[in-house]
Amino acid sequence: MITNKVEEALKTLEAGGGYEELTLDQFRSIYHKIINRKILNDHTVFAVFAEDRIFISFPEKPDVKFVITKEEGFFSKEDLNFIANLEPMGTYEGEHKFIVFLKKEFRLNWWKLIGIFFLTFALFFIANNVDMLRKVNEMILASITIFISIFLLFVVSQRGYKNEFKLMKEGTLYKFFQNDKYIAMLAIFLIFSSIVTVAFSYVDLEEQKEQNHQIILFLSILTSSSLVILAICYLAIYQYYFERMKLIRLLSASEELLDDRLQKYKRIRRNFEGSGEGLDH
């Protein structure tokens, strides 16, 4: 079955037009046969990585498209390490994982986040007041609800980027989408965390006085952790989203400026050439 698929794809390549879906092993066999049988003179491979798919094209046969797929997981550049002349684009660096997102947030804001956690934890633990913890978590719920409204308005209102081609080429567009997903995950997790904390705050401490200390400690840790997550969400608004918009607009404006300068240069050159004068004197 694999051999038949490989031979069928090779026939499509030789015909100069068509579309084939393949596994990575099948494409590896095809590539080696292309070299061994000298089907192509140019063995350059253009590869656009799109998470669990790779779109393949050969410059010598541009009307032939191969798509490599897998059931789960991400493709990375290393999956095509058998190709000598590979030109990767898209998500070739592999999955932008949640842990990487969190590490970046802590690198940017570690002193703020640690300060928020320990200062609030000390306050809650010293206050030793369950009603206070309950009120704080109710305010966290209200605050994260406002954040989600702002977040959805920002994300949904973006119908597309003018520079999607350039952003996709280096995988930036993919990272935008992943960061959106991870921030949404944090916000949703915070909602459930705050609800659980409020629920625990209704435990009857009068009947369990010996557990009073442990429950206050537990609620204080949960509440301080929730405030840290809330801080990450709100810090993302100006540290990430404003920077994203700045990047997109500056990229667009830079292209327009370069195009405008090029048009002026061409007009000046035509004028000089028409007058018989040189540019360099």
N, C-alpha and C positions, 0 to 999 in steps of 0.2 A: 504493500500500500504506500509506504514511504517512497520507494523507488519510483512507482508510477507518478506520484505527485511531483517528485523532483524532475522527472523527464517531461512531464506536462508543462512545468514552469519553464524549463529550458527551451521547449518548443515555442512557448509564448514569447520568450526573450528573442529568439532567433527570428520570429515573425515580425518583431518590432512594435508590437502593440498588444495591450491586454492588462489584466489585473489578476493577481493570485494571492490568496491567503496561505501563509506557511507557518510552520513551527520554526524555532531557532535551529534545531538540528537539520531540518529540511533545507533551510537557507544556507547553512554551513556547507552541506553537500553540494548545493547548487553553485556556490561561490568557488569551491575547489574544482568542480567540473568546468566552470567557465575558464579558469586558468589552464587546467590540463588540456582541454580541447581547443583552447585559443579562440573561444567564441567572440570575445571582445578584445580590442587592442588596448583600450583604456580600462583599467580595473578600479578606477575611482568609484567609491560608493557614497552617495548622498543619503544620509540617514536622519530622519526627523523622529526623535523620541517623544512619545506621548503616553507616558505612564506605562501601561501594560501593552503598548503597541509600538512598533517601529515601522515607519513608512520609508520604503527603500526605492531609490531610483538610480539608474546608471546614466551618466551624461551622454554616453554614446547611443543609448536607447531610451530617450526621455519619455516616450509614450508607453513604456512598460512600467507598471507599478506593482511592487511586492509589498505585502503587509505581514510583518511577523507578529504573532499574537501569543499570549500566554494566559492561562486561566486565572492566575492571581499573582500578585507581586508586581514589582517594577523592573523594567529593563534599565540597564546603565551602560555606559560606554564599554565597560569591561566585557559585556556579553558579546561584543563584536570584535574582540581582540585578535581574531584570526584574520581580520581584514587589514592589509598593509596600508592602504590609502583611504582612510575613512574620514569623512567630513561630517561630524555630528552636529545636530541642532536640537533645540527643545529641551526635554528633561533628561538629558544624557548623564547628568550627575547623579541620578537615582532619586529615590523618594525623599522629599523634604519632610522629615519626620517630626512628630509632636515634641519629642525630647529635644530636638535641635532648636525648635521654636522657643521652648522654655529656657534653654541655655542662653540663647541670644537675649531674651528678655531679662534674665538675671545678670548677664554681663553688662547690659545697658543701665540697669536700675538696682543692682544688688544692694547698694547702701540704703536706698529708699525703702526697698521691700523688707530688708532685715530690720531697719529702724521701725517701720510700721508694725511688724510682727511683735517685736520685743517690748516696745513702748505700750502698745495696746494690751498685750498679754499681762504685763505688770500692772497696768491700770485695772483690768478686769479682775485679776486674782486678788489684788489688795482690796478692791471694793467689796468683793465677796457678796455680790448682789445679783441674784438670778433675774430679777425684774429688769435690771439694767442690761444684762446680756440679751434678754428677750427683745427689749426695745431696740437695741443696736441691730439685731438681726432683722427686725421688721423694717428698719431704715435701709439696711443692705438690700432687702428684697425690693423695696420701692426704688432704690437707686439703680439696681441692675435692670429693672424693668424699663426705666428711662434710657439706660444705655442701649438695651436691645432695640428700642424704638429708633434711636439715633443710628445704630449700626445697620439695621435693616433699610432705613431711609438712604443711607450712604451707599450700601452695596447694591440694592435693587435699582436705585436711580442710575447706576452706571450701566448703560445699555451696551457699551463697547468702548474700546480704546482706539483712538486714531492711529496709534503706532503699534497695533497688535503684532504686526509682522516682526518688527525689531525686538519687541518684548518677548515674543515666543522663541525667537532664534536662540537666545541665551538662557532660556528657561525662567526668565523673570516673571512672565505672565502666569506660569504655573505656580510659582512661589506666592504670587499675590492671592490666587485662589486658595492655596493651602493655608496661608495665614488667616484668611477670612474664615475658613472652616474651623481652625484651631481656636480663634477668638470666640466664635459662636459656641464651640464646645465648652470653653471655660465659663462663658456666661450662663449656659444652661446648667452646667454642673453647680455653679454658685447658687442658682435658684433652689435646686434640690438640697444643697448643703445647708442653706439658711432655713429652709422648711424643717429639716431634720433637727437643727439646733433649737429652733423655736419649740418643736415637739418635746425635745428632751428637757427644756426649761420648765415644763409643766409636771415633771416628776415630783411627787410629794416628798419634799425633803424633811418634813416634820416627822414622818414615820421612819425615816432612814437617816437619822442624824449622824450615825457613824460613817455614812457614805457621802455626807455633805461635801467634805473636802475633795474627794475624788470627782464628784459630779461638777463642781465649780471649776476644777482643773480641766476637765474634759471640755466643758462648754467654752472656757476661755481659749483653749487651743483651737477649737473649731471656729470660733468667732474671729480670732486674730488671723487664722488662715484664710477665712472668707474675705477679710479686709485686704489681705495681700492680693488675692485673685481679683478683687474689685479694682485695686490700684493698677494691676497689669492691664485690665480692660480699658480703663480710662487713660492711662499713659499711652496706650496704643493709638489713641485718637490723634495726638499731636506728634508722637514720635514715629508713628508708622504711616497713618493715613495722610497726614499733611505732607510728609516726605514723599509718599507715593504720588500724590497729586502734583507736587513740585517737579518730580522726575518726569512725569508724563507731559506736563506743560512745557518744561524746559526742553525736552526732547523734540516736541513738536515745533516750538519756537526756534530752536537751533536749526532745524531742517529748513524752515521758512527763511531764516536769515541767510543761510548758506545758498539757498536757491535764489534769493533776491540779489545777493552779492555776485553770484555766477551770471545772472542775467545782465547786471550792470557791466560786469567785466566783458561779456560778449558784445554789448553795445559799444563800449569804448574801443574794443579791438576792431570791430567793423568800421567805426569812424576813422581810426588811425589807418587801417588798411585802405579805406576809400580815399583818404587824403594823400596816401603814398608815404606816410611817416611811419617810423618804427616805434615800438613800445619801449625799447631799451635804449635810451640815449639821455 
